[in-house]
Amino acid sequence: MAPIMKYITGFFVIFFLISSSTLKAQVQVCKEPMHKMVVENKYIRLLDVVVNPGDTTKFHVHSTPSLYIYYNNSNITTQVKGAKWAKEQTVEGKVLFRFFSPDSLVHRVANPDSIPLHMNDIELLSTFKKENEAPLKPLPFPLLFCDRKQIRRESHAFFRDVWRNHRCQACGQVHFCRHAWLPGSL
């Protein structure tokens, strides 16, 4: 009976060591070494992420609603815990939002490219509500937004699209752009 107990005890010791090292290997994203905290307050946590060529992040946990901003085009590979590696391409200027509720994401990122991956992870910690704040005042002009790039027209029940050359009230330059005007303001 004693040799069997040694094997069973040994099995549980090895199982415990493996499982505890796996748990230690995944950290909250703000504790992962390649995610540098830039700003943190009660509303947001801004993490600047740089993964140099040939580097791999530790397994880390994303569990807070987050906004991601990519600053360059880079080929990366990601591995969700328990899954195979997947190739991805980041796109400069791309912005993504992930809610991470009710689930979280445990993954790691590797950079096999020749340039660093650079991005920001902005975690939304709580909603902003300023006490005793007056309602927002309308803008002194009817322009709601201005795109300097020509984009596809879309109709909307509340806004009218107008395309034309003009001096833009938003940026002060003359260009052809799309404007959304409130009905009755033209």
Backbone as CSV, one residue per row, in Angstrom:
resi,resn,N_x,N_y,N_z,CA_x,CA_y,CA_z,C_x,C_y,C_z
1,MET,0.824,-1.198,0.000,0.000,0.000,0.000,0.865,1.257,0.000
2,ALA,1.987,1.238,0.636,2.855,2.411,0.740,3.385,2.865,-0.608
3,PRO,3.826,1.965,-1.547,4.318,2.452,-2.837,3.224,3.136,-3.659
4,ILE,1.987,2.625,-3.586,0.889,3.255,-4.323,0.620,4.657,-3.782
5,MET,0.667,4.825,-2.487,0.449,6.149,-1.876,1.543,7.118,-2.309
6,LYS,2.775,6.630,-2.459,3.866,7.498,-2.920,3.580,7.982,-4.338
7,TYR,3.095,7.070,-5.208,2.776,7.450,-6.578,1.621,8.450,-6.621
8,ILE,0.597,8.197,-5.831,-0.553,9.105,-5.789,-0.129,10.464,-5.244
9,THR,0.638,10.464,-4.175,1.126,11.726,-3.604,2.009,12.453,-4.610
10,GLY,2.905,11.708,-5.266,3.777,12.307,-6.279,2.984,12.903,-7.428
11,PHE,1.942,12.178,-7.864,1.081,12.676,-8.934,0.430,13.995,-8.540
12,PHE,-0.118,14.078,-7.335,-0.780,15.312,-6.899,0.207,16.453,-6.727
13,VAL,1.408,16.169,-6.272,2.436,17.213,-6.129,2.799,17.758,-7.512
14,ILE,3.034,16.859,-8.471,3.380,17.302,-9.821,2.218,18.078,-10.444
15,PHE,0.994,17.571,-10.280,-0.186,18.260,-10.805,-0.314,19.651,-10.209
16,PHE,-0.113,19.774,-8.899,-0.209,21.068,-8.229,0.861,22.025,-8.740
17,LEU,2.096,21.547,-8.909,3.172,22.418,-9.394,2.898,22.906,-10.819
18,ILE,2.415,22.014,-11.662,2.115,22.407,-13.047,0.961,23.401,-13.082
19,SER,-0.104,23.121,-12.349,-1.263,24.019,-12.381,-0.950,25.360,-11.748
20,SER,-0.157,25.387,-10.680,0.157,26.676,-10.058,1.083,27.494,-10.933
21,SER,2.004,26.860,-11.671,2.871,27.633,-12.566,2.065,28.171,-13.737
22,THR,1.039,27.435,-14.183,0.169,27.926,-15.252,-0.617,29.139,-14.783
23,LEU,-1.120,29.108,-13.556,-1.868,30.246,-13.029,-0.976,31.461,-12.868
24,LYS,0.257,31.257,-12.439,1.184,32.383,-12.284,1.571,32.959,-13.633
25,ALA,1.558,32.134,-14.679,2.003,32.575,-15.997,1.039,33.564,-16.629
26,GLN,-0.197,33.605,-16.210,-1.136,34.572,-16.773,-1.347,35.694,-15.771
27,VAL,-1.058,36.895,-16.213,-1.168,38.078,-15.362,-2.230,38.996,-15.951
28,GLN,-2.740,39.902,-15.143,-3.652,40.921,-15.654,-2.877,41.772,-16.654
29,VAL,-3.517,42.251,-17.698,-2.836,42.950,-18.782,-2.001,44.133,-18.275
30,CYS,-2.460,44.838,-17.264,-1.707,45.999,-16.764,-0.416,45.587,-16.050
31,LYS,-0.268,44.300,-15.714,0.942,43.796,-15.055,1.899,43.128,-16.042
32,GLU,1.484,42.966,-17.292,2.331,42.325,-18.296,3.452,43.293,-18.655
33,PRO,4.726,42.866,-18.647,5.864,43.787,-18.814,5.892,44.615,-20.090
34,MET,5.319,44.139,-21.192,5.364,44.917,-22.442,4.195,45.881,-22.560
35,HIS,3.296,45.889,-21.584,2.174,46.826,-21.522,2.519,47.867,-20.456
36,LYS,3.043,49.007,-20.871,3.502,50.050,-19.946,2.357,51.004,-19.617
37,MET,2.089,51.178,-18.340,1.031,52.089,-17.922,1.494,53.538,-18.104
38,VAL,0.692,54.308,-18.818,0.989,55.721,-19.070,0.151,56.594,-18.152
39,VAL,-1.138,56.316,-18.078,-2.071,57.096,-17.263,-3.062,56.133,-16.626
40,GLU,-3.400,56.405,-15.377,-4.478,55.667,-14.734,-5.215,56.623,-13.806
41,ASN,-6.528,56.632,-13.933,-7.371,57.359,-13.002,-8.615,56.515,-12.766
42,LYS,-9.632,57.078,-12.170,-10.800,56.249,-11.870,-11.631,55.923,-13.115
43,TYR,-11.325,56.565,-14.247,-12.098,56.346,-15.465,-11.392,55.448,-16.480
44,ILE,-10.085,55.667,-16.678,-9.358,54.909,-17.698,-7.998,54.445,-17.178
45,ARG,-7.465,53.458,-17.873,-6.071,53.036,-17.693,-5.496,52.944,-19.095
46,LEU,-4.520,53.796,-19.418,-3.899,53.829,-20.739,-2.605,53.035,-20.692
47,LEU,-2.539,51.982,-21.514,-1.343,51.150,-21.599,-0.712,51.341,-22.972
48,ASP,0.578,51.662,-22.992,1.328,51.765,-24.238,2.011,50.418,-24.446
49,VAL,1.739,49.786,-25.576,2.226,48.437,-25.834,3.223,48.467,-26.985
50,VAL,4.424,47.965,-26.725,5.439,47.798,-27.763,5.967,46.380,-27.646
51,VAL,5.805,45.616,-28.730,6.358,44.261,-28.792,7.409,44.281,-29.893
52,ASN,8.672,44.207,-29.497,9.779,44.283,-30.451,9.862,43.019,-31.290
53,PRO,10.510,43.109,-32.459,10.662,41.927,-33.307,11.311,40.769,-32.537
54,GLY,10.715,39.596,-32.660,11.237,38.411,-31.985,10.760,38.227,-30.567
55,ASP,10.066,39.206,-29.981,9.585,39.116,-28.602,8.185,38.508,-28.542
56,THR,7.859,37.972,-27.366,6.532,37.422,-27.089,6.095,37.897,-25.719
57,THR,4.862,38.354,-25.616,4.332,38.764,-24.313,4.070,37.527,-23.468
58,LYS,3.918,37.733,-22.180,3.457,36.659,-21.305,1.968,36.457,-21.570
59,PHE,1.459,35.283,-21.165,0.012,35.122,-21.199,-0.567,36.175,-20.262
60,HIS,-1.563,36.914,-20.730,-2.175,37.945,-19.903,-3.683,37.939,-20.099
61,VAL,-4.378,38.520,-19.129,-5.837,38.497,-19.077,-6.399,39.871,-19.418
62,HIS,-7.332,39.899,-20.362,-8.122,41.098,-20.653,-9.510,40.841,-20.087
63,SER,-9.942,41.664,-19.130,-11.263,41.469,-18.522,-12.034,42.775,-18.364
64,THR,-11.473,43.869,-18.849,-12.078,45.192,-18.723,-12.415,45.712,-20.119
65,PRO,-13.567,46.352,-20.320,-13.859,46.932,-21.637,-12.688,47.798,-22.101
66,SER,-12.258,47.587,-23.343,-11.035,48.226,-23.820,-11.162,48.743,-25.241
67,LEU,-10.468,49.844,-25.496,-10.347,50.450,-26.810,-8.906,50.256,-27.242
68,TYR,-8.694,49.738,-28.462,-7.352,49.493,-28.971,-7.081,50.402,-30.152
69,ILE,-5.878,50.996,-30.168,-5.460,51.863,-31.262,-4.121,51.335,-31.768
70,TYR,-4.059,51.017,-33.062,-2.824,50.494,-33.661,-2.092,51.621,-34.373
71,TYR,-0.765,51.711,-34.154,0.029,52.796,-34.718,0.872,52.389,-35.915
72,ASN,0.903,51.093,-36.258,1.664,50.690,-37.436,1.107,49.388,-38.003
73,ASN,1.543,49.095,-39.223,1.204,47.826,-39.868,2.252,46.815,-39.425
74,SER,1.806,45.718,-38.888,2.745,44.719,-38.388,2.123,43.333,-38.503
75,ASN,2.955,42.353,-38.814,2.518,40.961,-38.819,2.787,40.390,-37.438
76,ILE,1.751,39.870,-36.805,1.896,39.301,-35.467,1.255,37.927,-35.434
77,THR,1.540,37.190,-34.390,0.826,35.948,-34.129,0.289,36.024,-32.709
78,THR,-0.916,35.507,-32.521,-1.522,35.504,-31.194,-1.912,34.077,-30.837
79,GLN,-1.886,33.803,-29.554,-2.304,32.496,-29.080,-3.243,32.674,-27.901
80,VAL,-4.501,32.288,-28.103,-5.452,32.245,-27.003,-5.091,31.014,-26.183
81,LYS,-5.153,31.149,-24.861,-4.767,30.047,-23.971,-5.522,28.772,-24.352
82,GLY,-4.783,27.711,-24.598,-5.361,26.423,-24.948,-5.617,26.231,-26.430
83,ALA,-5.296,27.218,-27.257,-5.523,27.125,-28.700,-4.191,27.210,-29.447
84,LYS,-4.245,27.052,-30.764,-3.045,27.141,-31.597,-2.748,28.597,-31.930
85,TRP,-1.519,28.866,-32.342,-1.118,30.205,-32.771,-1.894,30.594,-34.029
86,ALA,-2.261,31.870,-34.134,-2.966,32.404,-35.309,-2.234,33.641,-35.815
87,LYS,-2.072,33.740,-37.133,-1.417,34.906,-37.733,-2.425,36.031,-37.880
88,GLU,-1.961,37.253,-37.620,-2.811,38.445,-37.769,-1.987,39.567,-38.378
89,GLN,-2.666,40.535,-38.951,-2.034,41.728,-39.514,-2.650,42.940,-38.833
90,THR,-1.832,43.776,-38.185,-2.360,45.017,-37.617,-2.360,46.072,-38.716
91,VAL,-3.286,47.010,-38.622,-3.422,48.060,-39.622,-3.268,49.407,-38.931
92,GLU,-2.349,50.202,-39.433,-2.104,51.534,-38.866,-3.390,52.345,-38.851
93,GLY,-3.707,52.924,-37.695,-4.889,53.765,-37.560,-6.154,53.013,-37.194
94,LYS,-6.104,51.695,-37.162,-7.296,50.920,-36.832,-7.618,51.059,-35.353
95,VAL,-8.905,51.216,-35.054,-9.381,51.342,-33.680,-10.426,50.252,-33.460
96,LEU,-10.258,49.497,-32.386,-11.184,48.415,-32.052,-11.704,48.599,-30.633
97,PHE,-12.895,48.080,-30.375,-13.443,48.056,-29.019,-13.840,46.632,-28.693
98,ARG,-13.446,46.160,-27.500,-13.867,44.845,-27.005,-14.450,45.034,-25.618
99,PHE,-15.603,44.430,-25.383,-16.298,44.612,-24.109,-15.799,43.662,-23.024
100,PHE,-15.407,42.431,-23.385,-14.900,41.424,-22.447,-15.865,41.141,-21.308
101,SER,-17.136,41.108,-21.603,-18.094,40.765,-20.572,-19.158,39.891,-21.195
102,PRO,-19.524,38.805,-20.657,-19.174,38.278,-19.349,-17.846,37.511,-19.343
103,ASP,-17.266,37.257,-20.530,-16.027,36.485,-20.595,-14.814,37.390,-20.617
104,SER,-13.659,36.794,-20.347,-12.401,37.510,-20.476,-11.568,36.798,-21.546
105,LEU,-10.446,37.395,-21.906,-9.549,36.821,-22.905,-8.199,36.604,-22.255
106,VAL,-7.681,35.381,-22.360,-6.324,35.073,-21.901,-5.538,34.709,-23.147
107,HIS,-4.524,35.519,-23.466,-3.740,35.261,-24.673,-2.341,35.820,-24.532
108,ARG,-1.528,35.550,-25.544,-0.208,36.157,-25.651,0.013,36.532,-27.103
109,VAL,0.939,37.465,-27.325,1.193,37.995,-28.659,2.682,37.860,-28.951
110,ALA,3.006,37.354,-30.137,4.393,37.271,-30.588,4.560,38.151,-31.812
111,ASN,5.764,38.701,-31.978,6.039,39.560,-33.121,7.159,38.948,-33.964
112,PRO,6.794,38.198,-35.013,7.818,37.640,-35.905,8.253,38.623,-36.993
113,ASP,7.684,39.818,-37.008,7.968,40.823,-38.032,9.327,41.476,-37.784
114,SER,9.742,42.317,-38.725,11.026,43.021,-38.589,10.864,44.403,-37.969
115,ILE,9.621,44.815,-37.701,9.372,46.111,-37.064,8.588,45.888,-35.775
116,PRO,8.716,46.790,-34.797,7.968,46.625,-33.548,6.471,46.807,-33.763
117,LEU,5.677,46.070,-32.996,4.237,46.309,-32.915,4.055,47.432,-31.905
118,HIS,3.313,48.491,-32.280,3.044,49.594,-31.351,1.548,49.849,-31.344
119,MET,0.976,49.846,-30.146,-0.458,50.078,-29.989,-0.743,50.619,-28.599
120,ASN,-1.956,51.107,-28.403,-2.441,51.499,-27.085,-3.632,50.637,-26.721
121,ASP,-3.711,50.294,-25.456,-4.860,49.590,-24.890,-5.431,50.551,-23.846
122,ILE,-6.625,51.057,-24.096,-7.258,51.995,-23.167,-8.384,51.248,-22.471
123,GLU,-8.172,50.911,-21.220,-9.177,50.189,-20.448,-10.157,51.193,-19.849
124,LEU,-11.441,50.945,-20.029,-12.493,51.830,-19.513,-12.918,51.304,-18.147
125,LEU,-12.476,51.984,-17.104,-12.675,51.491,-15.742,-14.035,51.860,-15.159
126,SER,-14.576,53.010,-15.536,-15.903,53.414,-15.077,-16.434,54.497,-16.009
127,THR,-17.710,54.795,-15.892,-18.293,55.826,-16.732,-18.008,57.201,-16.139
128,PHE,-17.940,58.188,-17.019,-17.681,59.556,-16.574,-19.007,60.239,-16.292
129,LYS,-19.138,60.768,-15.102,-20.324,61.545,-14.758,-19.878,62.640,-13.793
130,LYS,-19.886,63.839,-14.280,-19.489,64.966,-13.457,-20.724,65.483,-12.732
131,GLU,-20.632,65.583,-11.434,-21.760,66.043,-10.624,-22.055,67.517,-10.884
132,ASN,-23.310,67.880,-10.878,-23.771,69.266,-11.028,-23.235,69.934,-12.289
133,GLU,-23.114,69.179,-13.357,-22.619,69.743,-14.608,-23.793,70.213,-15.454
134,ALA,-23.663,71.399,-16.024,-24.702,71.931,-16.909,-24.730,71.103,-18.187
135,PRO,-25.887,70.992,-18.829,-25.953,70.251,-20.089,-25.038,70.885,-21.132
136,LEU,-24.570,70.083,-22.088,-23.695,70.593,-23.141,-24.444,71.602,-23.999
137,LYS,-23.756,72.678,-24.347,-24.340,73.702,-25.208,-24.132,73.293,-26.666
138,PRO,-25.074,73.642,-27.553,-24.876,73.316,-28.967,-23.715,74.117,-29.552
139,LEU,-23.111,73.562,-30.602,-22.031,74.275,-31.282,-22.584,75.539,-31.919
140,PRO,-21.754,76.586,-32.097,-22.243,77.843,-32.682,-22.477,77.755,-34.180
141,PHE,-22.263,76.599,-34.810,-22.494,76.398,-36.227,-23.089,75.000,-36.414
142,PRO,-23.767,74.749,-37.551,-24.496,73.483,-37.710,-23.642,72.287,-38.122
143,LEU,-22.316,72.463,-38.324,-21.456,71.361,-38.744,-21.298,70.351,-37.620
144,LEU,-21.585,69.074,-37.907,-21.432,68.039,-36.897,-20.119,67.292,-37.033
145,PHE,-19.700,66.984,-38.259,-18.405,66.355,-38.464,-17.927,66.642,-39.869
146,CYS,-16.636,66.462,-40.092,-16.038,66.750,-41.380,-15.016,65.659,-41.673
147,ASP,-15.155,64.983,-42.820,-14.174,63.999,-43.258,-13.367,64.614,-44.383
148,ARG,-12.059,64.591,-44.265,-11.226,65.123,-45.332,-11.114,64.118,-46.466
149,LYS,-11.387,62.843,-46.241,-11.361,61.829,-47.290,-12.763,61.684,-47.865
150,GLN,-12.842,61.449,-49.160,-14.146,61.218,-49.769,-14.580,59.806,-49.411
151,ILE,-15.737,59.671,-48.824,-16.236,58.363,-48.433,-17.609,58.138,-49.034
152,ARG,-18.095,56.913,-48.966,-19.388,56.543,-49.537,-20.506,57.320,-48.849
153,ARG,-21.439,57.820,-49.634,-22.592,58.515,-49.072,-23.541,57.527,-48.431
154,GLU,-24.057,57.890,-47.305,-25.084,57.079,-46.651,-26.196,58.019,-46.228
155,SER,-27.425,57.575,-46.420,-28.534,58.418,-45.999,-28.940,58.042,-44.585
156,HIS,-29.392,58.997,-43.863,-29.841,58.787,-42.490,-31.076,59.644,-42.302
157,ALA,-32.026,59.165,-41.568,-33.293,59.876,-41.413,-33.114,61.239,-40.757
158,PHE,-32.105,61.394,-39.898,-31.975,62.628,-39.140,-31.014,63.625,-39.793
159,PHE,-30.005,63.145,-40.533,-28.983,64.008,-41.113,-29.113,64.063,-42.627
160,ARG,-28.697,65.190,-43.209,-28.590,65.296,-44.657,-27.123,65.404,-45.008
161,ASP,-26.671,64.601,-45.978,-25.279,64.663,-46.427,-25.133,65.715,-47.510
162,VAL,-24.093,66.514,-47.419,-23.800,67.529,-48.422,-22.331,67.396,-48.778
163,TRP,-22.037,67.237,-50.070,-20.662,67.156,-50.559,-20.364,68.441,-51.330
164,ARG,-19.281,69.125,-50.992,-18.949,70.332,-51.734,-17.566,70.837,-51.349
165,ASN,-17.036,71.765,-52.199,-15.809,72.476,-51.872,-16.195,73.692,-51.056
166,HIS,-15.494,73.932,-49.996,-15.807,75.099,-49.179,-14.707,75.296,-48.136
167,ARG,-14.765,76.417,-47.440,-13.850,76.635,-46.322,-14.484,75.979,-45.102
168,CYS,-13.807,74.997,-44.597,-14.337,74.185,-43.507,-14.288,74.958,-42.187
169,GLN,-15.415,74.956,-41.464,-15.464,75.623,-40.162,-14.721,74.823,-39.092
170,ALA,-14.501,73.530,-39.352,-13.810,72.696,-38.372,-12.306,72.864,-38.450
171,CYS,-11.735,72.898,-39.688,-10.279,72.962,-39.798,-9.775,74.230,-40.479
172,GLY,-10.665,75.045,-41.093,-10.253,76.312,-41.691,-9.693,76.204,-43.098
173,GLN,-9.564,74.984,-43.663,-9.008,74.813,-44.995,-10.129,74.634,-46.011
174,VAL,-9.788,74.925,-47.287,-10.748,74.717,-48.368,-10.524,73.313,-48.903
175,HIS,-11.563,72.494,-48.912,-11.455,71.141,-49.446,-12.832,70.573,-49.742
176,PHE,-12.830,69.483,-50.474,-14.055,68.769,-50.812,-14.281,67.742,-49.717
177,CYS,-15.396,67.820,-49.019,-15.626,66.862,-47.944,-17.108,66.649,-47.720
178,ARG,-17.384,65.697,-46.880,-18.753,65.335,-46.533,-19.107,66.020,-45.222
179,HIS,-20.266,66.589,-45.175,-20.742,67.207,-43.948,-22.106,66.647,-43.604
180,ALA,-22.367,66.516,-42.367,-23.713,66.146,-41.931,-24.317,67.381,-41.303
181,TRP,-25.405,67.822,-41.844,-26.077,69.024,-41.361,-27.399,68.637,-40.733
182,LEU,-27.795,69.334,-39.732,-29.106,69.120,-39.150,-30.185,69.566,-40.133
183,PRO,-31.283,68.864,-40.224,-32.349,69.275,-41.150,-32.797,70.708,-40.855
184,GLY,-33.012,71.462,-41.912,-33.469,72.838,-41.777,-32.346,73.840,-41.542
185,SER,-31.078,73.390,-41.469,-29.996,74.337,-41.195,-29.380,74.865,-42.473
186,LEU,-29.773,74.313,-43.651,-29.228,74.829,-44.914,-30.200,75.815,-45.542
